[in-house]
């Protein structure tokens, strides 16, 4: 999706990565683990970061549920404020996140708007999960993230982002598969 670059937005267009993974549990189990925000601390979220803290209401999140979290990866620290925009059990879970990002190395700050979408397709007593993360707006791309701003380096950055998100999605699937054995 093309978007107009505006003051406060360094992106010429959205940046998105999509990863897929098969789960050996039904779609409703994956959805329930995903929608139970308090359990995110156990699997860390499917994003490319480590979840450090989370304040969320108990129980299953529905559209309109708001929550906050802190996370970090090897490059940045993030303070996030999120709202669930879609929660259609067992097929879809989406949230929009306003993220305050700070570079660990230089303290450079930026604000991002991200959309996290999980689509869960039932396959008999199993499921296939697709996770898409879209960076819609960014006031800056600190440190190595600046590679997203250069077409020649963007594919390398996309590959690394996809790899990290695949690992995170794997943690979600593992948590869902473990929940049925517990």
C-alpha positions as CSV (number, residue, x, y, z in Angstrom):
1,X,0.0,0.0,0.0
2,X,1.5,3.3,-1.1
3,X,1.1,6.2,1.3
4,X,2.2,9.8,1.2
5,X,5.3,10.7,3.2
6,X,4.3,13.4,5.7
7,X,6.1,15.3,8.4
8,X,6.6,12.8,11.2
9,X,6.6,9.8,8.8
10,X,9.9,8.7,7.3
11,X,8.2,5.9,5.3
12,X,7.3,6.2,1.6
13,X,5.0,3.2,2.0
14,X,4.0,0.6,4.6
15,X,6.5,-2.1,5.4
16,X,4.9,-5.5,6.0
17,X,6.1,-9.0,6.7
18,X,4.0,-12.1,6.7
19,X,4.9,-15.5,8.1
20,X,3.1,-18.8,8.3
21,X,3.2,-21.9,10.6
22,X,1.2,-25.1,11.0
23,X,-0.2,-26.0,14.4
24,X,-1.1,-29.5,15.6
25,X,-4.0,-28.1,17.6
26,X,-7.4,-26.8,16.4
27,X,-7.9,-23.1,15.5
28,X,-9.9,-22.4,18.7
29,X,-7.0,-23.4,20.9
30,X,-4.6,-21.1,19.0
31,X,-7.1,-18.3,19.2
32,X,-7.7,-18.8,22.9
33,X,-3.9,-18.6,23.7
34,X,-3.6,-15.5,21.5
35,X,-6.7,-13.7,22.9
36,X,-5.7,-14.4,26.6
37,X,-3.4,-11.4,26.9
38,X,-2.1,-12.4,30.4
39,X,-0.6,-15.5,28.7
40,X,1.5,-13.4,26.3
41,X,4.1,-13.1,29.1
42,X,4.6,-16.9,28.8
43,X,5.3,-17.0,25.0
44,X,6.5,-13.4,24.5
45,X,4.3,-12.2,21.6
46,X,4.9,-13.1,18.0
47,X,6.8,-9.9,17.3
48,X,10.5,-9.7,16.8
49,X,11.1,-8.7,20.4
50,X,11.2,-10.0,24.0
51,X,8.1,-9.1,26.0
52,X,9.2,-7.6,29.4
53,X,5.9,-6.5,31.0
54,X,2.2,-6.3,30.2
55,X,-0.8,-4.6,31.8
56,X,-4.0,-6.1,30.4
57,X,-7.4,-6.9,31.6
58,X,-8.0,-10.6,32.6
59,X,-9.7,-13.1,30.4
60,X,-10.2,-13.2,26.6
61,X,-9.6,-9.9,24.8
62,X,-12.4,-8.7,22.5
63,X,-12.5,-5.9,20.0
64,X,-11.9,-2.6,21.9
65,X,-9.7,-4.2,24.6
66,X,-6.8,-1.9,25.4
67,X,-3.5,-2.9,27.0
68,X,0.1,-1.7,27.4
69,X,3.4,-3.5,27.3
70,X,7.2,-3.0,27.3
71,X,9.5,-5.1,25.1
72,X,13.0,-5.0,23.7
73,X,15.1,-6.6,21.1
74,X,18.9,-6.3,20.4
75,X,18.4,-2.9,18.8
76,X,15.6,-1.1,20.7
77,X,13.4,-0.8,23.7
78,X,9.6,-0.3,23.1
79,X,6.8,1.1,25.2
80,X,3.5,0.0,23.5
81,X,-0.1,1.0,23.8
82,X,-2.4,-1.4,21.9
83,X,-6.0,-1.9,21.2
84,X,-7.6,-5.0,19.8
85,X,-9.5,-4.1,16.6
86,X,-10.7,-7.6,15.6
87,X,-11.3,-10.7,17.6
88,X,-13.3,-13.2,15.6
89,X,-12.9,-16.6,17.3
90,X,-11.4,-18.8,16.1
91,X,-10.3,-17.1,12.8
92,X,-8.8,-13.7,13.3
93,X,-7.2,-11.6,15.9
94,X,-5.8,-8.1,15.1
95,X,-4.4,-5.3,17.2
96,X,-3.1,-1.8,16.5
97,X,-0.1,-0.6,18.5
98,X,1.3,2.8,19.0
99,X,5.0,2.2,20.0
100,X,7.5,4.5,21.5
101,X,10.9,3.2,20.3
102,X,14.3,4.0,21.8
103,X,17.6,2.9,20.4
104,X,19.7,1.1,23.0
105,X,23.0,2.3,21.5
106,X,22.4,6.0,21.0
107,X,19.0,6.7,22.7
108,X,17.5,7.8,19.4
109,X,13.7,8.0,19.8
110,X,10.9,7.3,17.4
111,X,7.2,6.6,17.4
112,X,5.7,3.8,15.3
113,X,2.2,2.7,14.3
114,X,2.0,-1.1,13.8
115,X,-0.9,-3.4,12.9
116,X,-0.5,-7.1,14.0
117,X,-2.9,-9.5,12.3
118,X,-3.3,-13.2,13.0
119,X,-5.4,-15.3,10.6
120,X,-6.1,-18.9,11.8
121,X,-7.4,-21.4,9.3
122,X,-8.9,-24.7,10.6
123,X,-7.5,-27.9,9.1
124,X,-9.4,-30.8,10.7
125,X,-8.1,-31.0,14.3
126,X,-5.1,-28.8,13.3
127,X,-4.7,-25.3,12.0
128,X,-2.5,-23.0,9.9
129,X,-1.6,-19.6,11.3
130,X,-0.6,-16.6,9.3
131,X,0.9,-13.6,11.1
132,X,1.3,-10.2,9.3
133,X,3.0,-7.2,10.9
134,X,2.6,-3.9,9.1
135,X,4.7,-0.8,10.0
136,X,2.2,1.8,8.9
137,X,4.0,5.0,10.2
138,X,7.4,5.7,11.7
139,X,8.9,9.0,12.8
140,X,12.3,7.4,12.6
141,X,14.2,4.2,12.0
142,X,16.9,4.0,14.7
143,X,20.2,2.1,14.3
144,X,20.2,-0.8,11.8
145,X,16.5,-0.3,11.2
146,X,17.5,2.6,8.9
147,X,18.1,-0.2,6.3
148,X,14.4,-0.1,5.7
149,X,14.9,3.3,4.2
150,X,17.3,2.2,1.5
151,X,15.9,0.0,-1.3
152,X,19.2,-1.9,-1.7
153,X,19.3,-2.9,2.0
154,X,15.5,-3.3,2.5
155,X,15.4,-6.9,1.4
156,X,18.1,-7.8,3.9
157,X,16.1,-6.0,6.7
158,X,12.9,-7.7,5.6
159,X,14.5,-11.1,5.7
160,X,15.7,-10.5,9.3
161,X,12.3,-9.2,10.4
162,X,10.6,-12.2,8.9
163,X,13.0,-14.6,10.6
164,X,12.4,-13.0,14.0
165,X,8.6,-13.0,13.5
166,X,8.7,-16.7,12.4
167,X,10.5,-17.4,15.7
168,X,7.8,-15.5,17.6
169,X,5.0,-17.2,15.8
170,X,6.7,-20.5,16.7
171,X,6.5,-19.6,20.4
172,X,2.8,-18.9,20.0
173,X,2.2,-22.3,18.3
174,X,4.3,-24.1,21.0
175,X,2.3,-22.4,23.8
176,X,-1.0,-23.5,22.1
177,X,0.3,-27.1,21.6
178,X,1.5,-27.2,25.2
179,X,-1.8,-25.9,26.6
180,X,-3.7,-29.0,25.4
181,X,-1.1,-31.3,27.1
182,X,-1.3,-29.4,30.4
